Amino acid sequence: MAVVELPIDDADAALYTVGQVAAMLDVPMAFLRRLDEQRVVVPNRSAGGQRRYSRREIHRIAEVIELTGEGLTLAGVRRVLDLQARVKELEEDKVRRDQDSSVTGSES
């Protein structure tokens, strides 16, 4: 039997409305709209222009809630998230370089 890949299995599928996410995370919808306006978490839009959030974005919002609870401003949160993403990129680049050098070194 073949495994069927469904949109709900995709962490990046934009399935949840602003109201659903607000209820899940117990935050006001205005907070989610402000995150979008401040470009902290920018959800996809439906054909009708409504915000649609993925599971990955919902997890990111939960992280934003934690950081703002620690006293960071939204601008500070955006900077922390950008730096975390950059560190991840650099770590992935290092792993690739290490793998490339080990392959090149073993062929010599």
N, CA, C and O atoms as CSV, one atom per row, in Angstrom:
chain,resi,resn,atom,element,x,y,z
A,1,MET,N,N,0.845,-1.187,0.000
A,1,MET,CA,C,0.000,0.000,0.000
A,1,MET,C,C,0.888,1.247,0.000
A,1,MET,O,O,1.779,1.384,0.838
A,2,ALA,N,N,0.640,2.130,-0.927
A,2,ALA,CA,C,1.434,3.351,-1.052
A,2,ALA,C,C,1.048,4.353,0.040
A,2,ALA,O,O,-0.121,4.487,0.403
A,3,VAL,N,N,2.053,5.042,0.544
A,3,VAL,CA,C,1.817,6.083,1.536
A,3,VAL,C,C,1.438,7.355,0.789
A,3,VAL,O,O,2.158,7.799,-0.106
A,4,VAL,N,N,0.320,7.928,1.157
A,4,VAL,CA,C,-0.158,9.138,0.504
A,4,VAL,C,C,0.334,10.344,1.294
A,4,VAL,O,O,0.112,10.440,2.500
A,5,GLU,N,N,0.997,11.252,0.613
A,5,GLU,CA,C,1.494,12.483,1.222
A,5,GLU,C,C,0.357,13.511,1.205
A,5,GLU,O,O,-0.122,13.893,0.138
A,6,LEU,N,N,-0.065,13.950,2.378
A,6,LEU,CA,C,-1.157,14.906,2.505
A,6,LEU,C,C,-0.622,16.277,2.903
A,6,LEU,O,O,0.447,16.367,3.506
A,7,PRO,N,N,-1.343,17.343,2.578
A,7,PRO,CA,C,-0.893,18.681,2.988
A,7,PRO,C,C,-0.663,18.788,4.498
A,7,PRO,O,O,0.223,19.520,4.939
A,8,ILE,N,N,-1.451,18.068,5.285
A,8,ILE,CA,C,-1.272,18.155,6.743
A,8,ILE,C,C,0.051,17.550,7.187
A,8,ILE,O,O,0.508,17.818,8.298
A,9,ASP,N,N,0.679,16.731,6.332
A,9,ASP,CA,C,1.977,16.144,6.648
A,9,ASP,C,C,3.118,17.105,6.366
A,9,ASP,O,O,4.235,16.890,6.836
A,10,ASP,N,N,2.860,18.149,5.616
A,10,ASP,CA,C,3.881,19.109,5.194
A,10,ASP,C,C,3.943,20.259,6.208
A,10,ASP,O,O,2.973,21.000,6.368
A,11,ALA,N,N,5.080,20.405,6.886
A,11,ALA,CA,C,5.229,21.464,7.891
A,11,ALA,C,C,5.148,22.857,7.282
A,11,ALA,O,O,4.942,23.836,8.000
A,12,ASP,N,N,5.309,22.956,5.957
A,12,ASP,CA,C,5.266,24.262,5.294
A,12,ASP,C,C,3.937,24.544,4.586
A,12,ASP,O,O,3.772,25.597,3.970
A,13,ALA,N,N,2.999,23.613,4.674
A,13,ALA,CA,C,1.691,23.832,4.037
A,13,ALA,C,C,0.909,24.868,4.844
A,13,ALA,O,O,0.708,24.708,6.048
A,14,ALA,N,N,0.477,25.919,4.176
A,14,ALA,CA,C,-0.245,27.012,4.828
A,14,ALA,C,C,-1.715,26.633,4.973
A,14,ALA,O,O,-2.516,26.853,4.064
A,15,LEU,N,N,-2.060,26.063,6.119
A,15,LEU,CA,C,-3.388,25.502,6.312
A,15,LEU,C,C,-4.241,26.215,7.360
A,15,LEU,O,O,-5.463,26.069,7.359
A,16,TYR,N,N,-3.624,26.972,8.241
A,16,TYR,CA,C,-4.334,27.480,9.412
A,16,TYR,C,C,-4.639,28.969,9.293
A,16,TYR,O,O,-3.797,29.756,8.862
A,17,THR,N,N,-5.851,29.340,9.679
A,17,THR,CA,C,-6.270,30.740,9.630
A,17,THR,C,C,-5.733,31.491,10.841
A,17,THR,O,O,-5.276,30.888,11.813
A,18,VAL,N,N,-5.794,32.794,10.768
A,18,VAL,CA,C,-5.335,33.627,11.872
A,18,VAL,C,C,-6.141,33.321,13.140
A,18,VAL,O,O,-5.581,33.310,14.236
A,19,GLY,N,N,-7.429,33.076,13.003
A,19,GLY,CA,C,-8.263,32.751,14.160
A,19,GLY,C,C,-7.876,31.424,14.795
A,19,GLY,O,O,-7.847,31.300,16.019
A,20,GLN,N,N,-7.581,30.434,13.961
A,20,GLN,CA,C,-7.168,29.134,14.477
A,20,GLN,C,C,-5.841,29.227,15.213
A,20,GLN,O,O,-5.675,28.641,16.282
A,21,VAL,N,N,-4.902,29.960,14.641
A,21,VAL,CA,C,-3.586,30.098,15.265
A,21,VAL,C,C,-3.705,30.884,16.572
A,21,VAL,O,O,-3.079,30.528,17.571
A,22,ALA,N,N,-4.495,31.934,16.568
A,22,ALA,CA,C,-4.701,32.718,17.789
A,22,ALA,C,C,-5.272,31.836,18.901
A,22,ALA,O,O,-4.857,31.935,20.055
A,23,ALA,N,N,-6.227,30.973,18.543
A,23,ALA,CA,C,-6.815,30.077,19.541
A,23,ALA,C,C,-5.802,29.039,20.018
A,23,ALA,O,O,-5.735,28.744,21.211
A,24,MET,N,N,-5.012,28.481,19.093
A,24,MET,CA,C,-4.007,27.476,19.456
A,24,MET,C,C,-2.991,28.019,20.445
A,24,MET,O,O,-2.611,27.344,21.402
A,25,LEU,N,N,-2.554,29.256,20.197
A,25,LEU,CA,C,-1.469,29.835,20.989
A,25,LEU,C,C,-1.964,30.770,22.083
A,25,LEU,O,O,-1.172,31.324,22.845
A,26,ASP,N,N,-3.275,30.941,22.153
A,26,ASP,CA,C,-3.899,31.804,23.159
A,26,ASP,C,C,-3.328,33.225,23.105
A,26,ASP,O,O,-2.903,33.787,24.114
A,27,VAL,N,N,-3.335,33.780,21.900
A,27,VAL,CA,C,-2.893,35.162,21.691
A,27,VAL,C,C,-3.976,35.891,20.901
A,27,VAL,O,O,-4.759,35.257,20.195
A,28,PRO,N,N,-4.026,37.209,21.014
A,28,PRO,CA,C,-4.994,37.969,20.214
A,28,PRO,C,C,-4.638,37.925,18.724
A,28,PRO,O,O,-3.463,37.874,18.359
A,29,MET,N,N,-5.650,37.946,17.884
A,29,MET,CA,C,-5.417,37.982,16.438
A,29,MET,C,C,-4.625,39.227,16.057
A,29,MET,O,O,-3.843,39.201,15.106
A,30,ALA,N,N,-4.826,40.320,16.800
A,30,ALA,CA,C,-4.090,41.555,16.517
A,30,ALA,C,C,-2.583,41.346,16.679
A,30,ALA,O,O,-1.794,41.955,15.958
A,31,PHE,N,N,-2.184,40.495,17.616
A,31,PHE,CA,C,-0.766,40.192,17.806
A,31,PHE,C,C,-0.206,39.519,16.556
A,31,PHE,O,O,0.892,39.856,16.112
A,32,LEU,N,N,-0.942,38.579,15.992
A,32,LEU,CA,C,-0.501,37.879,14.779
A,32,LEU,C,C,-0.420,38.844,13.601
A,32,LEU,O,O,0.508,38.775,12.795
A,33,ARG,N,N,-1.387,39.733,13.507
A,33,ARG,CA,C,-1.346,40.732,12.435
A,33,ARG,C,C,-0.135,41.652,12.601
A,33,ARG,O,O,0.503,42.027,11.616
A,34,ARG,N,N,0.179,42.013,13.842
A,34,ARG,CA,C,1.338,42.872,14.099
A,34,ARG,C,C,2.643,42.155,13.726
A,34,ARG,O,O,3.560,42.781,13.195
A,35,LEU,N,N,2.731,40.849,13.999
A,35,LEU,CA,C,3.921,40.082,13.607
A,35,LEU,C,C,4.101,40.120,12.097
A,35,LEU,O,O,5.225,40.199,11.600
A,36,ASP,N,N,2.998,40.063,11.376
A,36,ASP,CA,C,3.049,40.131,9.913
A,36,ASP,C,C,3.477,41.535,9.469
A,36,ASP,O,O,4.363,41.682,8.627
A,37,GLU,N,N,2.848,42.549,10.034
A,37,GLU,CA,C,3.165,43.936,9.656
A,37,GLU,C,C,4.618,44.279,9.957
A,37,GLU,O,O,5.254,45.010,9.197
A,38,GLN,N,N,5.149,43.753,11.065
A,38,GLN,CA,C,6.533,44.022,11.469
A,38,GLN,C,C,7.521,43.070,10.779
A,38,GLN,O,O,8.729,43.153,11.003
A,39,ARG,N,N,7.000,42.167,9.941
A,39,ARG,CA,C,7.790,41.200,9.174
A,39,ARG,C,C,8.588,40.254,10.063
A,39,ARG,O,O,9.699,39.847,9.724
A,40,VAL,N,N,7.994,39.910,11.216
A,40,VAL,CA,C,8.609,38.935,12.121
A,40,VAL,C,C,8.212,37.537,11.672
A,40,VAL,O,O,9.066,36.663,11.522
A,41,VAL,N,N,6.926,37.323,11.457
A,41,VAL,CA,C,6.402,36.083,10.873
A,41,VAL,C,C,5.418,36.497,9.794
A,41,VAL,O,O,4.374,37.084,10.078
A,42,VAL,N,N,5.762,36.186,8.560
A,42,VAL,CA,C,4.948,36.602,7.416
A,42,VAL,C,C,4.296,35.354,6.819
A,42,VAL,O,O,4.957,34.571,6.137
A,43,PRO,N,N,2.993,35.169,7.078
A,43,PRO,CA,C,2.319,33.984,6.550
A,43,PRO,C,C,1.993,34.129,5.069
A,43,PRO,O,O,2.035,35.223,4.506
A,44,ASN,N,N,1.669,33.007,4.460
A,44,ASN,CA,C,1.173,33.036,3.087
A,44,ASN,C,C,-0.215,33.636,3.087
A,44,ASN,O,O,-0.828,33.803,4.142
A,45,ARG,N,N,-0.705,33.956,1.918
A,45,ARG,CA,C,-2.064,34.500,1.782
A,45,ARG,C,C,-2.881,33.577,0.895
A,45,ARG,O,O,-2.371,32.996,-0.063
A,46,SER,N,N,-4.158,33.454,1.232
A,46,SER,CA,C,-5.069,32.692,0.387
A,46,SER,C,C,-5.382,33.523,-0.851
A,46,SER,O,O,-4.986,34.684,-0.949
A,47,ALA,N,N,-6.097,32.917,-1.794
A,47,ALA,CA,C,-6.495,33.640,-3.005
A,47,ALA,C,C,-7.315,34.883,-2.645
A,47,ALA,O,O,-7.286,35.882,-3.364
A,48,GLY,N,N,-8.036,34.815,-1.542
A,48,GLY,CA,C,-8.839,35.950,-1.095
A,48,GLY,C,C,-8.078,36.939,-0.225
A,48,GLY,O,O,-8.656,37.912,0.259
A,49,GLY,N,N,-6.774,36.697,-0.020
A,49,GLY,CA,C,-5.959,37.633,0.745
A,49,GLY,C,C,-5.896,37.362,2.241
A,49,GLY,O,O,-5.297,38.140,2.983
A,50,GLN,N,N,-6.507,36.266,2.697
A,50,GLN,CA,C,-6.479,35.958,4.126
A,50,GLN,C,C,-5.172,35.267,4.500
A,50,GLN,O,O,-4.615,34.489,3.726
A,51,ARG,N,N,-4.697,35.571,5.708
A,51,ARG,CA,C,-3.462,34.948,6.182
A,51,ARG,C,C,-3.681,33.457,6.396
A,51,ARG,O,O,-4.711,33.032,6.919
A,52,ARG,N,N,-2.687,32.667,5.979
A,52,ARG,CA,C,-2.700,31.220,6.191
A,52,ARG,C,C,-1.335,30.821,6.746
A,52,ARG,O,O,-0.301,31.127,6.153
A,53,TYR,N,N,-1.343,30.144,7.871
A,53,TYR,CA,C,-0.109,29.788,8.571
A,53,TYR,C,C,0.208,28.300,8.421
A,53,TYR,O,O,-0.690,27.460,8.370
A,54,SER,N,N,1.489,27.999,8.354
A,54,SER,CA,C,1.959,26.621,8.337
A,54,SER,C,C,2.337,26.214,9.768
A,54,SER,O,O,2.425,27.054,10.663
A,55,ARG,N,N,2.555,24.918,9.959
A,55,ARG,CA,C,3.007,24.450,11.274
A,55,ARG,C,C,4.356,25.070,11.623
A,55,ARG,O,O,4.597,25.420,12.779
A,56,ARG,N,N,5.228,25.205,10.642
A,56,ARG,CA,C,6.544,25.808,10.891
A,56,ARG,C,C,6.381,27.250,11.382
A,56,ARG,O,O,7.076,27.669,12.307
A,57,GLU,N,N,5.475,28.003,10.774
A,57,GLU,CA,C,5.230,29.389,11.204
A,57,GLU,C,C,4.607,29.438,12.595
A,57,GLU,O,O,4.907,30.339,13.379
A,58,ILE,N,N,3.753,28.488,12.899
A,58,ILE,CA,C,3.142,28.433,14.230
A,58,ILE,C,C,4.221,28.194,15.286
A,58,ILE,O,O,4.189,28.810,16.351
A,59,HIS,N,N,5.169,27.310,15.002
A,59,HIS,CA,C,6.271,27.080,15.937
A,59,HIS,C,C,7.120,28.342,16.089
A,59,HIS,O,O,7.596,28.652,17.181
A,60,ARG,N,N,7.302,29.057,14.997
A,60,ARG,CA,C,8.078,30.306,15.044
A,60,ARG,C,C,7.350,31.343,15.891
A,60,ARG,O,O,7.980,32.072,16.657
A,61,ILE,N,N,6.033,31.414,15.758
A,61,ILE,CA,C,5.251,32.352,16.576
A,61,ILE,C,C,5.383,31.992,18.053
A,61,ILE,O,O,5.508,32.878,18.899
A,62,ALA,N,N,5.357,30.707,18.363
A,62,ALA,CA,C,5.531,30.276,19.758
A,62,ALA,C,C,6.895,30.732,20.278
A,62,ALA,O,O,7.015,31.132,21.436
A,63,GLU,N,N,7.919,30.672,19.430
A,63,GLU,CA,C,9.244,31.151,19.823
A,63,GLU,C,C,9.224,32.663,20.039
A,63,GLU,O,O,9.854,33.169,20.968
A,64,VAL,N,N,8.508,33.377,19.189
A,64,VAL,CA,C,8.374,34.833,19.337
A,64,VAL,C,C,7.698,35.157,20.662
A,64,VAL,O,O,8.117,36.075,21.368
A,65,ILE,N,N,6.663,34.415,20.997
A,65,ILE,CA,C,5.951,34.643,22.260
A,65,ILE,C,C,6.906,34.464,23.435
A,65,ILE,O,O,6.894,35.250,24.382
A,66,GLU,N,N,7.727,33.431,23.366
A,66,GLU,CA,C,8.700,33.183,24.432
A,66,GLU,C,C,9.706,34.332,24.540
A,66,GLU,O,O,10.005,34.801,25.638
A,67,LEU,N,N,10.225,34.781,23.393
A,67,LEU,CA,C,11.222,35.856,23.397
A,67,LEU,C,C,10.633,37.183,23.867
A,67,LEU,O,O,11.282,37.921,24.608
A,68,THR,N,N,9.414,37.489,23.443
A,68,THR,CA,C,8.792,38.737,23.902
A,68,THR,C,C,8.484,38.642,25.394
A,68,THR,O,O,8.526,39.646,26.104
A,69,GLY,N,N,8.176,37.438,25.865
A,69,GLY,CA,C,7.959,37.231,27.297
A,69,GLY,C,C,9.217,37.468,28.113
A,69,GLY,O,O,9.146,37.775,29.303
A,70,GLU,N,N,10.371,37.325,27.468
A,70,GLU,CA,C,11.658,37.587,28.122
A,70,GLU,C,C,12.048,39.058,28.014
A,70,GLU,O,O,13.104,39.457,28.506
A,71,GLY,N,N,11.206,39.865,27.376
A,71,GLY,CA,C,11.436,41.300,27.333
A,71,GLY,C,C,11.945,41.855,26.021
A,71,GLY,O,O,12.182,43.059,25.927
A,72,LEU,N,N,12.124,41.025,25.000
A,72,LEU,CA,C,12.597,41.538,23.717
A,72,LEU,C,C,11.475,42.267,22.981
A,72,LEU,O,O,10.302,41.911,23.095
A,73,THR,N,N,11.859,43.287,22.231
A,73,THR,CA,C,10.908,43.958,21.355
A,73,THR,C,C,10.757,43.124,20.089
A,73,THR,O,O,11.536,42.197,19.865
A,74,LEU,N,N,9.773,43.438,19.265
A,74,LEU,CA,C,9.614,42.707,18.005
A,74,LEU,C,C,10.815,42.915,17.093
A,74,LEU,O,O,11.217,41.997,16.378
A,75,ALA,N,N,11.388,44.109,17.111
A,75,ALA,CA,C,12.598,44.344,16.317
A,75,ALA,C,C,13.737,43.458,16.834
A,75,ALA,O,O,14.496,42.897,16.043
A,76,GLY,N,N,13.855,43.336,18.140
A,76,GLY,CA,C,14.872,42.474,18.729
A,76,GLY,C,C,14.631,41.011,18.405
A,76,GLY,O,O,15.568,40.267,18.117
A,77,VAL,N,N,13.377,40.605,18.453
A,77,VAL,CA,C,13.022,39.225,18.117
A,77,VAL,C,C,13.388,38.932,16.672
A,77,VAL,O,O,13.972,37.891,16.369
A,78,ARG,N,N,13.043,39.855,15.779
A,78,ARG,CA,C,13.364,39.670,14.355
A,78,ARG,C,C,14.873,39.500,14.175
A,78,ARG,O,O,15.313,38.654,13.396
A,79,ARG,N,N,15.657,40.291,14.883
A,79,ARG,CA,C,17.122,40.211,14.785
A,79,ARG,C,C,17.624,38.864,15.318
A,79,ARG,O,O,18.491,38.243,14.704
A,80,VAL,N,N,17.088,38.412,16.451
A,80,VAL,CA,C,17.478,37.111,17.008
A,80,VAL,C,C,17.157,35.999,16.018
A,80,VAL,O,O,17.989,35.124,15.780
A,81,LEU,N,N,15.969,36.022,15.445
A,81,LEU,CA,C,15.568,34.980,14.495
A,81,LEU,C,C,16.441,35.015,13.244
A,81,LEU,O,O,16.814,33.966,12.718
A,82,ASP,N,N,16.767,36.215,12.766
A,82,ASP,CA,C,17.654,36.346,11.599
A,82,ASP,C,C,19.041,35.778,11.912
A,82,ASP,O,O,19.630,35.078,11.089
A,83,LEU,N,N,19.555,36.082,13.100
A,83,LEU,CA,C,20.870,35.577,13.488
A,83,LEU,C,C,20.859,34.057,13.651
A,83,LEU,O,O,21.815,33.381,13.270
A,84,GLN,N,N,19.784,33.528,14.213
A,84,GLN,CA,C,19.675,32.073,14.343
A,84,GLN,C,C,19.684,31.410,12.966
A,84,GLN,O,O,20.332,30.382,12.772
A,85,ALA,N,N,18.967,31.999,12.019
A,85,ALA,CA,C,18.934,31.451,10.666
A,85,ALA,C,C,20.320,31.518,10.028
A,85,ALA,O,O,20.726,30.590,9.329
A,86,ARG,N,N,21.041,32.604,10.262
A,86,ARG,CA,C,22.387,32.750,9.693
A,86,ARG,C,C,23.358,31.728,10.298
A,86,ARG,O,O,24.171,31.141,9.584
A,87,VAL,N,N,23.268,31.521,11.602
A,87,VAL,CA,C,24.114,30.529,12.263
A,87,VAL,C,C,23.832,29.145,11.684
A,87,VAL,O,O,24.759,28.375,11.432
A,88,LYS,N,N,22.565,28.830,11.474
A,88,LYS,CA,C,22.206,27.536,10.896
A,88,LYS,C,C,22.810,27.376,9.500
A,88,LYS,O,O,23.350,26.320,9.171
A,89,GLU,N,N,22.717,28.427,8.680
A,89,GLU,CA,C,23.318,28.402,7.332
A,89,GLU,C,C,24.819,28.142,7.412
A,89,GLU,O,O,25.354,27.312,6.678
A,90,LEU,N,N,25.490,28.859,8.308
A,90,LEU,CA,C,26.937,28.710,8.446
A,90,LEU,C,C,27.312,27.306,8.914
A,90,LEU,O,O,28.294,26.731,8.445
A,91,GLU,N,N,26.526,26.759,9.838
A,91,GLU,CA,C,26.795,25.397,10.310
A,91,GLU,C,C,26.610,24.386,9.179
A,91,GLU,O,O,27.399,23.451,9.042
A,92,GLU,N,N,25.564,24.575,8.367
A,92,GLU,CA,C,25.335,23.673,7.231
A,92,GLU,C,C,26.454,23.797,6.202
A,92,GLU,O,O,26.888,22.795,5.634
A,93,ASP,N,N,26.925,25.022,5.957
A,93,ASP,CA,C,28.049,25.229,5.035
A,93,ASP,C,C,29.301,24.526,5.537
A,93,ASP,O,O,30.029,23.911,4.759
A,94,LYS,N,N,29.548,24.620,6.836
A,94,LYS,CA,C,30.732,23.976,7.413
A,94,LYS,C,C,30.653,22.460,7.264
A,94,LYS,O,O,31.648,21.815,6.932
A,95,VAL,N,N,29.483,21.895,7.508
A,95,VAL,CA,C,29.313,20.446,7.360
A,95,VAL,C,C,29.589,20.040,5.915
A,95,VAL,O,O,30.273,19.046,5.671
A,96,ARG,N,N,29.062,20.802,4.954
A,96,ARG,CA,C,29.300,20.505,3.534
A,96,ARG,C,C,30.785,20.594,3.192
A,96,ARG,O,O,31.328,19.727,2.508
A,97,ARG,N,N,31.434,21.651,3.676
A,97,ARG,CA,C,32.872,21.808,3.404
A,97,ARG,C,C,33.663,20.658,4.022
A,97,ARG,O,O,34.581,20.125,3.399
A,98,ASP,N,N,33.307,20.279,5.244
A,98,ASP,CA,C,33.996,19.163,5.905
A,98,ASP,C,C,33.796,17.863,5.131
A,98,ASP,O,O,34.728,17.074,4.973
A,99,GLN,N,N,32.579,17.650,4.655
A,99,GLN,CA,C,32.303,16.446,3.865
A,99,GLN,C,C,33.072,16.471,2.554
A,99,GLN,O,O,33.635,15.457,2.139
A,100,ASP,N,N,33.096,17.630,1.899
A,100,ASP,CA,C,33.826,17.763,0.629
A,100,ASP,C,C,35.312,17.509,0.836
A,100,ASP,O,O,35.943,16.814,0.039
A,101,SER,N,N,35.872,18.069,1.903
A,101,SER,CA,C,37.310,17.902,2.133
A,101,SER,C,C,37.646,16.470,2.523
A,101,SER,O,O,38.730,15.982,2.202
A,102,SER,N,N,36.722,15.780,3.221
A,102,SER,CA,C,37.005,14.381,3.574
A,102,SER,C,C,36.920,13.495,2.338
A,102,SER,O,O,37.674,12.529,2.230
A,103,VAL,N,N,36.033,13.793,1.416
A,103,VAL,CA,C,35.931,13.027,0.165
A,103,VAL,C,C,37.163,13.295,-0.694
A,103,VAL,O,O,37.765,12.366,-1.234
A,104,THR,N,N,37.532,14.561,-0.818
A,104,THR,CA,C,38.702,14.938,-1.613
A,104,THR,C,C,39.966,14.382,-0.996
A,104,THR,O,O,40.851,13.913,-1.711
A,105,GLY,N,N,40.064,14.430,0.326
A,105,GLY,CA,C,41.240,13.924,1.013
A,105,GLY,C,C,41.383,12.423,0.915
A,105,GLY,O,O,42.507,11.922,0.880
A,106,SER,N,N,40.274,11.678,0.870
A,106,SER,CA,C,40.361,10.226,0.807
A,106,SER,C,C,40.671,9.722,-0.599
A,106,SER,O,O,41.109,8.584,-0.770
A,107,GLU,N,N,40.443,10.576,-1.617
A,107,GLU,CA,C,40.730,10.183,-2.987
A,107,GLU,C,C,42.191,10.378,-3.340
A,107,GLU,O,O,42.651,9.813,-4.332
A,108,SER,N,N,42.927,11.142,-2.581
A,108,SER,CA,C,44.330,11.438,-2.895
A,108,SER,C,C,45.230,10.259,-2.672
A,108,SER,O,O,46.437,10.354,-2.893
